[in-house]
Amino acid sequence: MPIEHPAPTEATVKELYASAFQCANPECMAPPYRLNSDGTRTLNSRVAHICARRENGPRWDPGMSADENRSVGNLILMCIPHSYEIDDLQRAYLFPIELLRSWKEQQLAEYDRTRSGWQITDAEAEEVIQESYTAEIIIQGNILNLGAQGGQAPSAGGAGGTAIGRGAVGGKAGPGGPVTINLSGGPGAAPGAGGGGESTIDPESELLWRGPGRTPTVGQAEYVGADSQGGGDTIFSDADGNVLLRAKGGQPALAGTGIRSTTDKFTVSTLMLANAVEMTGFYVSILNGGFAHYNVLNLNDQLRFVGLVVLEGGGVPQGEYAFIIQVHAPNSTVAYSTTPVFRIVKAGDINRIILQFWMSVPISEFGMWTIVVLHDSRELARLPVAVQQGVSGKTTAL
């Protein structure tokens, strides 16, 4: 059996929350608790391990004792999506021990500067431990059927068998049969009733795969990171505002190799704002999505746009691709811009990239703001959202 260290104590969890005000990821401002309109608060974070708690987990350190593993020094407080992301075995290499320790140091430095943390009760600490470490399987009924069912629709393939336990392998899925698509309209059933009209299929439809016997291939993409912002110029001026000396700021660092590919095949199938977006593998949970407008109390208040972008890259060749997500003010100026980068590691007919974003913007004016997604100066999608004066934090969804 692999080694598994015990979970941290309630006292350790309370100490961790007391010295953190937001997610340890420097690009994320998600608070550990989400404050609700009725005065209650909902847990919005998880306790993550810098060095894994279980053997074979991400960043496992065989020389670390159980006490060291469960101590505050090896724990880091993160929002739910980022806690899952750093432990995703396919992406864990993007979050080495040194990086997570530097995030923790920045989190503690921010606490030392502001002395702002979260005081939680014993019951709340227990809830954190349960949500972070406990996984339960509840079986109802007298029969546990591990054999998957066959396909229900005509020509549908059967599902693969279930596997439980390390090293267990489920049975392969049964192949589907040939599919017949009838585009002809049928005759009317009742006396005097007209027949159905003929149908058509768009030549670009995914139903029509090219080549005899060819099945669609599924590609693979991975998140590389986001380009950093360039350093601004340092200016020394006299009392009249005349520039005496200008020191040029540093150039922005590019994520990945910095060698960027471009294509006209990328499209956006989803662009939406939400109260919260949580990703677990390829599954996305959305809370209160589809906002029509935001209310803010005063001008220059910070408004945090949280949203989801789904990029479709079928047929895009391997390479690194940069996208730009911007927030445009009503006067068309760019109030915020970020450049996430993805690497297509395997080309395919289907290649879907799911990206969640957080953008904090000072509201300089009320009116219609816009979220814009671009690739290679080509606009892929835009989403207008009204920002108006009202009760702080209130939003309206479609």
N, C-alpha and C positions, 0 to 999 in steps of 0.2 A: 504494500500500500504506500502511496506517496505521502511524504511528510506534510502535515497541515498544522500550522501554529494556531493557538487560540485567538479569538477575536479580542479587540481592546476592551477595557473595562469602561463602565459608565463615567468614572472620574476622568479617565483619559479623554473620552469623547467630549466631555464638558470643557476640559482644558483646551482642546483643539478648537472648539467653536468660540470660546471666549477671546481667542487671539486672531480671529479672522472675520472680516466684514463682507467679503465677496469671494467668488470662485478664484482659485489660485492661478488659473490661466490668465496671463496679463492682458489678453485681448477680450476677456469676458468680464462683465460687471454684474453677473447674476448673483443675487443675494442668497444666503443659505436658506432663508425662509421667504416665501411670498406672502405679503400682507393682503388680506382679503377685505372687501368693502364693509363687512360686518364686524371688523375688528379682530377676527381670528387670523391665524397664520398657518400656512401649509408648507410642509417640508419640501425644499427645492434643492436638496444637496445630498451628497453621499460622502462617506469616509473612504478614501482610496489609499492603497499602499504604494509607496515608492518602490520597495522591494517586495515581491509577491508574498502573500501569506501561504500559498500552497506551492509545493514542489512542481516544477515544470510550468509555473505561471510566469507572467511577464516580469522580467528583472529579478528573478529568484536568486537569492544569495545563500548558498549552502553553509557559509560560515557565520551566518547571523543567528543569534540565539532567539528563543521564543520571546523573552522579555524585550530584547531589542526590536524584534519584528513588530510587536504590538505597542511599542512606545510612541509618544508624540513625535519623536524625531523621524520615525519612518512612516508617519501618516500625513496625508495632505487632504485638505477640504476642498471639494470641487462641486460644481453644479452637476446635475444628473447626466446631461449629454456628454460632458467632458470626462466624467468619471468612467463612463462606459468606453469612451474613445481611447483613453490611455491604456486600457486593459484589453482592447481588441487585439487578438494575437496576430492579425494580419497587418496591424498598424502600430504595434507596440514599439517597433524599432524607431519610429519617429519621436518617441518620448523616452530617451535614455535616462538613467539614474541622475546624471549630472544636470540635465535640463529640469527635471522635476524638483531636485533640491534647490536649484536657483529660483524656481517659481515659489517654493516654500519660503525661501529667504526674503523674496520680494513681498510676499504676503505678510510675513512677520514685521518687515520694515515698515509696511503701510500701517500695521497696527501700532507700532512704536511711535509713528508720526501722529496718528489721529486718536489713538487709544479708543478705537471703536471696534467692538466685537459683539458676539451674541451670547447672552446669558441664557442657558437652557436648563430646564428642570431635570430631575432624575427620570421622570416618565418620558420626556422628550429625548433624552440620551438613549433610553431603552428603545424608543422608536427608531432612532438613527441606526442603532446596532441591528435591529430587526430588518430594516430596509436595505442596509449595506451588506449584510452577511448571511441572512437566513433565506433559504429557498425551500419551499414546501411543494410537494406533489399531493394533491387531494384526489383520491379515486372514489367515485360514487357508483353504487351498483354492485352486483355480484359477479359480473363477467368483465374481465380486462382482455379485450381483443387486440392482439398485437399484429394480426394479419390485416394488411390494408385492403380496402375494397377495390373492386374492379371499376373501370370507367363507367359512368352512368349514361353519358351521351353516346349516340351512335358513333362508332369509329374511335371513341376515346380510349386511351391506354389505361392500364391498371396502375394503381399507386404502389410505390415501393413499401416493403415491409418495415416495421418499426424495430429499432435496436435500442436496448437499454444496457448501460454499463460500459466501462472502458474496454475498448477492443472489440465490442460487439458490432456486427455488420448486418444490416437489414437486407432482405431480399430485393433483387432488382425489380423495377417496375415493368409491367407487361407492355409490349409495344402497341401502339394504336393502329387501327386499320386505315384503309384508304378513305378519303373524305370526298363526297360528291356534293357539289354546290349546284342546285337547280335554280336558274335565273328566270325560267319561264313562269308566267302567271297561270294559276289554276282556274278552271271553269267555275262559274257561279253555282252555288249549291241550291238555292231556292229558285222556284220557277220565275223566270223573267229577270233574275239577278245577273248583273254583269260579271265578267271574269276579272281576275286579278291582273294588274299590270306587270310587265316584265321588269326585272331588276337589272342593275348594272353594278360593277365593281370598279372603283378607281384603279387605273393601271399602276399607281404607286402604292396601292394598299398592301399591307403586310400579309394579306391572305395569298398574294401571288408571289411566291418565292421563285427566284430565277434559277433555271436549270432543272433538268429532269431528276426527280428523286431527291432534290436538295432540301435539307432541313435548315432552319435558321440557326446561326451560331450566336453565342452569347459572349460578348467581350468583357473586359475587366478594366476598371479604372481605380486609381488610388489618389488620395489627397496628399499633396506635397507640402503645402504650407501657403502662406500669404506673403506677398512682397511687402517689405517694410517701407515706411514713409521716409523720404529724404530729409536731411537736416536743413532747417531754414538758415538763411544768411544772418550773420551777426553784424549789426550796424552800430557805429558810434557817430553821434551827431552833436552839433553845437546847440546852443540855446535857441537859435532861430530855426532849427530843424535841418540845417545843411548837413549832408552826409560827409563825414570826415574820413571814415574808414569802413570798408565793407569786407568781411571775411566770409567767403563762400561756404555754404553748408555742405555736408557730406552727401554723396550719392546714395540713393536707396539700395538696399541689398535685395537681390532677387532670390526667390525660393527655388529649391531644386538646383538643377544644373545651370539655370539661366538661359538655356537654349530653347527658344519658344517656337512651336509650330502653330500654323494657322490653317483654318479650313472654313468652307462655307456650309458644312454639313450639320453644324450644331444648331439645335433649336431648343426652345424652352417650352415644356409642356405644362409646368406649374410655376406660378409666382404668386405668393400670398403672404399676408401678414397674420400674425397670431399672437395670443397672449404668451404661449410657450410652445416650443418645439423640442421633442425628445426623440433621439435616434437610438435604436438598439439593433445593431447589425444593419439589415436592409429594411427594417420596420420603423415606421415613423408614427409617433403619437402627437396629435395637435390639439391644443386647448384653445377654444374660442377663436377659430380662424375666420378669415374673410372680413377684416375691418373695413367699414365704410368711412369712418372718421375717428380722429383722436381729439380728446379735450385736454387742454393744458391751462393752467391757472394764470400764468404771466408770461409775457415775452421774455426771451432769453433763458427760460426754463429748459432743462435737458429732457428731451423726449427719446426714449429707447425704442427703435424699430426692431422687432424680432420677426423673423420670417423664414420662408422655405422657398428654395429654387430647385426645380427638377430639370436637369439638362439631358437632352436626348442626343447621343453621339453615334448612332448606328452608321457603320461604314467608315468611321474616322480612324485613320492609321495611327500606329504607335507614335508617341512623342509627348512632350509637355505642352499644355495649353493653358493660357492665362485668361481669366475672365475678370471683368470689372463690374462691381456693384456700386451704384452711386445713389445718393439722395439729392434730388434737385429741389431747391427752394422755389416758391411761386415766381420769383423774378428770373428763373432759369439758371441761376448760379449753382455750382456744385458745392453743397454743404458738407458732404462726406463722401469718401471714396475708399474702397478696399479692393485688393486684387488677389483673390484666391487662385491657386494653381493646381491642376490635376494632371496626372500622368496616365495616359492610355497604355497599359501594359499588355493588353491583348485586344486586337481589333475584332469586331464582330458585327453581325447584322443588328443586334440589340446591345446597346451600351448606355446604360442609364446612370447618371451622376446625381446624387442627392446632396444638396448643400443647405445647411442651416446658417443663418447669419444674425449678428447682433450689431446694431449701429446706433450710437448715441450722438444726438444732434441737438445743438442749442437752437431753439425756435426763434428766429429773428423776425418772423412776420406770420400772421394768420393767413390762411388761404389754401390753395391746392398744391400739395407737395407731391413728388413723384419718385418712385423707386425704379431705377433703370438698370438693366443687365446688358452688357456689351461683350463682344469678342472681336478682336482685330478691327476696332472702330465700327463694327456692325452691330446695330441695336437688335438684340434678341427678344426683349420683352420690356414693357413698362407698365407700372401699376400706380395710378393716381390715388391719393388719399387726402381727404380734407383734414386740416388741422385748425381747430377753432378754440375760442376761449370758452372755458366752462369749468366744471368741477374737476380738480386735478386727478389724473389717473383714469378717468372714465373713458371707455371706448364703446363703440357700437359696431357689431358685426353684421354682415349681410345675412 
